[in-house]
Amino acid sequence: MNSSPPCIDLHLDGPIARITFNNPAARNALTWPMYEELKRICDDIASRPEIRVAIFRGAGDKAFVSGSDIQQFVDLQEDEAYEVAVDAIFHSLQYLPIPTIALIEGLAVGSGLLIATACDFRIATTDARFGIPVAKTLGNCLSPSNLSWIAHHLGVPMVKRMLLTAELIQAPELMNAGYLYQTTSPEEITGAAELLASKLVALAPITQKASKVTLARLMESNLPDCTELMRETYNSVDFKEGVNAFLEGRPPKWLGK
């Protein structure tokens, strides 16, 4: 087992940036330093015109990213400020001026689903599972920006299944829904990503940038102010109970308070 501190690895390979979420002991759950490193990496890549494609994947074969490290919620004091901060980090990924590929094995849940959805293309193993089961785990919520983003990619009915029932959706269903670019076996997934990356590198970069950034702006236009809903959720008794129950390894007792 990898005993190194949780981190995000960046490897530059000619025109391709390879980014690995490296916390396999926790199924690549993101600590706050990892979130901050993701933004630094995205900002760095965006400043390098020689980089034409970025590929994101999780270390090991159990998860792409399984969500956030729950320990960091214990002392959360600024209610919705967490979602606002995460918004800024995901914005750097969503607005990268180059094509991005998420290579997904195992779980892509919570922030893992959001990161995968922020990428332009998703290639997954056939046994991968996707969702945002916060109604079952922590009792928190998403920002309007992130909810708008996944609704545009997955459709409102699918997002409601994920959020209201805490259901994890299998890769074949999301392939049929058009969310995934391709499904493969574990042995073939790296090759599939490399083939797609080689196609993308050969195409016009300014056209690619204009196309994806325009679409990103359209998806974020006319966002409502939902501050009071995020504040109510993060200040609730249920959210504190969700965090404590998760860390104690027991089912939460929801009170609706």
C-alpha positions as CSV (number, residue, x, y, z in Angstrom):
1,M,0.0,0.0,0.0
2,N,1.2,3.5,-0.8
3,S,2.2,5.2,2.5
4,S,3.2,8.5,1.0
5,P,1.1,11.6,2.0
6,P,-2.0,12.2,-0.1
7,C,-1.1,14.3,-3.2
8,I,-1.7,15.0,-6.8
9,D,1.0,13.9,-9.2
10,L,1.7,15.8,-12.5
11,H,3.7,14.3,-15.3
12,L,4.3,16.2,-18.5
13,D,4.8,14.0,-21.5
14,G,5.3,16.1,-24.6
15,P,2.0,17.8,-25.4
16,I,0.1,15.6,-22.8
17,A,-0.2,16.4,-19.1
18,R,-1.0,13.4,-16.9
19,I,-2.5,14.1,-13.5
20,T,-3.0,11.4,-10.9
21,F,-5.1,11.7,-7.7
22,N,-2.8,9.8,-5.3
23,N,-4.5,8.8,-2.1
24,P,-5.3,5.1,-2.7
25,A,-5.5,4.2,1.0
26,A,-8.7,6.4,1.1
27,R,-9.8,5.6,-2.4
28,N,-8.3,8.8,-3.6
29,A,-10.5,11.0,-1.4
30,L,-9.3,14.6,-1.7
31,T,-7.8,16.5,1.3
32,W,-7.9,20.3,1.2
33,P,-4.2,20.5,0.2
34,M,-5.1,18.2,-2.7
35,Y,-7.9,20.5,-3.8
36,E,-5.5,23.5,-3.7
37,E,-2.9,21.5,-5.6
38,L,-5.5,20.7,-8.3
39,K,-6.1,24.4,-8.8
40,R,-2.3,25.1,-9.0
41,I,-1.9,22.3,-11.5
42,C,-4.8,23.6,-13.7
43,D,-3.5,27.1,-13.6
44,D,0.0,26.0,-14.5
45,I,-1.2,23.9,-17.4
46,A,-3.4,26.7,-18.7
47,S,-0.2,28.9,-18.9
48,R,1.7,26.4,-21.0
49,P,0.7,26.6,-24.7
50,E,2.8,23.5,-25.5
51,I,0.4,21.3,-23.5
52,R,-2.5,20.3,-25.7
53,V,-4.4,17.6,-23.7
54,A,-4.7,16.7,-20.0
55,I,-5.5,13.2,-18.7
56,F,-6.8,12.8,-15.2
57,R,-7.0,9.4,-13.3
58,G,-6.9,8.0,-9.8
59,A,-4.1,5.9,-8.3
60,G,-4.9,2.2,-8.2
61,D,-8.0,0.6,-9.6
62,K,-10.5,1.1,-6.8
63,A,-11.5,4.7,-7.5
64,F,-11.1,7.8,-9.6
65,V,-11.9,10.0,-6.7
66,S,-14.3,8.9,-3.9
67,G,-15.1,12.3,-2.6
68,S,-13.6,14.6,0.0
69,D,-11.7,13.6,3.1
70,I,-14.5,13.8,5.6
71,Q,-12.1,14.7,8.5
72,Q,-11.8,18.2,7.1
73,F,-15.5,18.9,7.7
74,V,-15.2,18.4,11.5
75,D,-14.1,21.9,12.2
76,L,-15.9,23.6,9.3
77,Q,-17.1,27.0,10.6
78,E,-18.0,29.1,7.6
79,D,-21.0,27.1,6.3
80,E,-21.4,27.6,2.6
81,A,-17.8,29.1,2.3
82,Y,-16.6,25.5,1.6
83,E,-18.7,25.2,-1.5
84,V,-17.7,28.7,-2.7
85,A,-14.0,27.7,-2.3
86,V,-14.5,24.4,-4.2
87,D,-16.3,26.3,-6.9
88,A,-13.2,28.4,-7.6
89,I,-11.1,25.2,-7.8
90,F,-13.4,23.4,-10.2
91,H,-13.7,26.6,-12.3
92,S,-10.0,26.3,-13.1
93,L,-10.6,22.7,-14.4
94,Q,-13.8,23.5,-16.2
95,Y,-12.2,26.5,-18.0
96,L,-8.9,24.8,-19.0
97,P,-8.3,25.9,-22.6
98,I,-7.4,22.4,-23.7
99,P,-9.3,19.1,-24.0
100,T,-9.4,17.1,-20.9
101,I,-10.0,13.3,-20.4
102,A,-11.1,11.6,-17.2
103,L,-9.9,8.0,-17.0
104,I,-12.3,6.3,-14.5
105,E,-11.8,3.0,-12.7
106,G,-14.0,2.1,-9.7
107,L,-15.8,4.9,-7.9
108,A,-16.4,8.4,-9.1
109,V,-18.5,9.8,-6.4
110,G,-19.0,13.2,-4.7
111,S,-16.2,15.5,-5.8
112,G,-15.0,12.6,-8.0
113,L,-18.2,12.9,-10.1
114,L,-17.8,16.7,-10.3
115,I,-14.2,16.4,-11.4
116,A,-15.1,13.8,-14.0
117,T,-17.9,15.9,-15.3
118,A,-15.7,19.0,-15.4
119,C,-13.6,17.1,-18.0
120,D,-14.5,17.1,-21.6
121,F,-14.4,13.3,-22.1
122,R,-14.9,10.4,-19.8
123,I,-13.6,6.9,-20.4
124,A,-14.6,4.3,-17.8
125,T,-14.3,0.6,-17.0
126,T,-17.6,-1.2,-17.4
127,D,-17.8,-1.8,-13.6
128,A,-17.3,1.9,-12.7
129,R,-20.0,3.6,-10.6
130,F,-21.0,7.2,-10.4
131,G,-23.0,9.3,-7.9
132,I,-23.3,12.0,-5.2
133,P,-24.8,10.1,-2.2
134,V,-24.8,13.0,0.2
135,A,-28.4,12.4,1.2
136,K,-27.1,9.1,2.7
137,T,-23.7,10.1,3.9
138,L,-23.0,13.7,5.1
139,G,-26.3,15.5,4.5
140,N,-24.6,18.5,2.7
141,C,-25.4,20.0,-0.6
142,L,-23.9,21.3,-3.9
143,S,-23.4,24.9,-5.0
144,P,-25.6,26.2,-7.9
145,S,-22.6,26.2,-10.2
146,N,-21.7,22.6,-9.6
147,L,-25.4,21.5,-9.7
148,S,-25.9,23.4,-13.0
149,W,-22.8,21.8,-14.5
150,I,-23.8,18.2,-13.7
151,A,-27.4,18.8,-14.7
152,H,-26.3,20.0,-18.1
153,H,-24.2,16.9,-18.6
154,L,-26.4,14.2,-17.0
155,G,-29.9,15.7,-17.3
156,V,-32.1,16.7,-14.4
157,P,-33.8,13.2,-13.9
158,M,-30.4,11.5,-13.6
159,V,-29.1,14.1,-11.2
160,K,-32.3,13.7,-9.1
161,R,-31.7,10.0,-8.9
162,M,-28.2,10.6,-7.7
163,L,-29.0,13.3,-5.2
164,L,-32.4,12.4,-3.8
165,T,-32.1,8.6,-3.7
166,A,-28.3,8.5,-3.2
167,E,-28.2,5.9,-6.0
168,L,-24.9,5.0,-7.6
169,I,-25.3,4.6,-11.4
170,Q,-23.4,1.9,-13.3
171,A,-21.2,2.8,-16.3
172,P,-23.2,1.0,-19.0
173,E,-26.3,3.2,-18.2
174,L,-24.3,6.4,-18.4
175,M,-22.7,5.2,-21.6
176,N,-26.1,4.8,-23.1
177,A,-27.1,8.2,-21.8
178,G,-24.2,9.8,-23.6
179,Y,-22.3,10.9,-20.5
180,L,-19.4,8.6,-21.1
181,Y,-17.3,8.7,-24.3
182,Q,-16.3,5.0,-24.0
183,T,-16.4,2.0,-21.7
184,T,-13.6,-0.5,-21.7
185,S,-12.0,-3.4,-19.8
186,P,-9.4,-2.4,-17.2
187,E,-6.7,-3.8,-19.4
188,E,-7.7,-1.5,-22.3
189,I,-8.6,1.8,-20.6
190,T,-5.2,3.3,-20.7
191,G,-4.8,2.6,-24.4
192,A,-8.3,4.0,-25.1
193,A,-7.3,7.3,-23.4
194,E,-4.1,7.5,-25.3
195,L,-5.8,7.0,-28.6
196,L,-8.3,9.8,-27.8
197,A,-5.5,12.1,-26.7
198,S,-3.6,11.5,-29.9
199,K,-6.7,12.5,-31.9
200,L,-7.2,15.6,-29.9
201,V,-3.6,16.8,-30.1
202,A,-3.8,16.7,-33.9
203,L,-6.7,19.2,-34.1
204,A,-6.9,23.0,-34.0
205,P,-6.2,24.2,-30.5
206,I,-7.8,27.7,-30.8
207,T,-11.0,26.2,-32.1
208,Q,-11.0,23.6,-29.2
209,K,-10.5,26.4,-26.7
210,A,-13.2,28.7,-28.2
211,S,-15.7,25.8,-28.3
212,K,-15.3,24.5,-24.8
213,V,-15.0,27.9,-23.1
214,T,-18.1,29.2,-24.9
215,L,-20.0,26.1,-23.7
216,A,-18.7,26.5,-20.2
217,R,-20.0,30.1,-20.1
218,L,-23.4,29.1,-21.4
219,M,-23.7,26.5,-18.7
220,E,-22.9,29.1,-16.0
221,S,-25.0,31.9,-17.3
222,N,-27.9,33.1,-15.2
223,L,-27.0,31.1,-12.0
224,P,-29.4,31.8,-9.1
225,D,-28.3,32.9,-5.7
226,C,-28.8,29.9,-3.4
227,T,-26.7,31.2,-0.5
228,E,-29.5,30.7,2.1
229,L,-30.0,27.1,1.1
230,M,-26.3,26.3,1.4
231,R,-26.1,28.1,4.7
232,E,-29.1,26.2,6.0
233,T,-27.6,22.9,5.0
234,Y,-24.1,23.4,6.3
235,N,-25.4,24.9,9.6
236,S,-27.8,22.1,10.2
237,V,-27.8,19.6,13.0
238,D,-28.2,16.9,10.3
239,F,-24.9,17.9,8.6
240,K,-23.0,17.7,11.9
241,E,-24.6,14.4,12.5
242,G,-23.7,13.1,9.1
243,V,-20.0,14.0,9.6
244,N,-19.8,12.4,13.0
245,A,-21.7,9.3,11.9
246,F,-19.4,8.8,8.9
247,L,-16.3,9.2,11.1
248,E,-17.7,6.8,13.7
249,G,-18.7,4.2,11.1
250,R,-22.4,4.2,11.9
251,P,-25.6,5.1,10.1
252,P,-26.6,8.8,10.6
253,K,-29.9,9.6,12.4
254,W,-31.5,12.4,10.4
255,L,-33.7,14.8,12.4
256,G,-34.6,17.4,9.7
257,K,-33.0,20.1,11.8
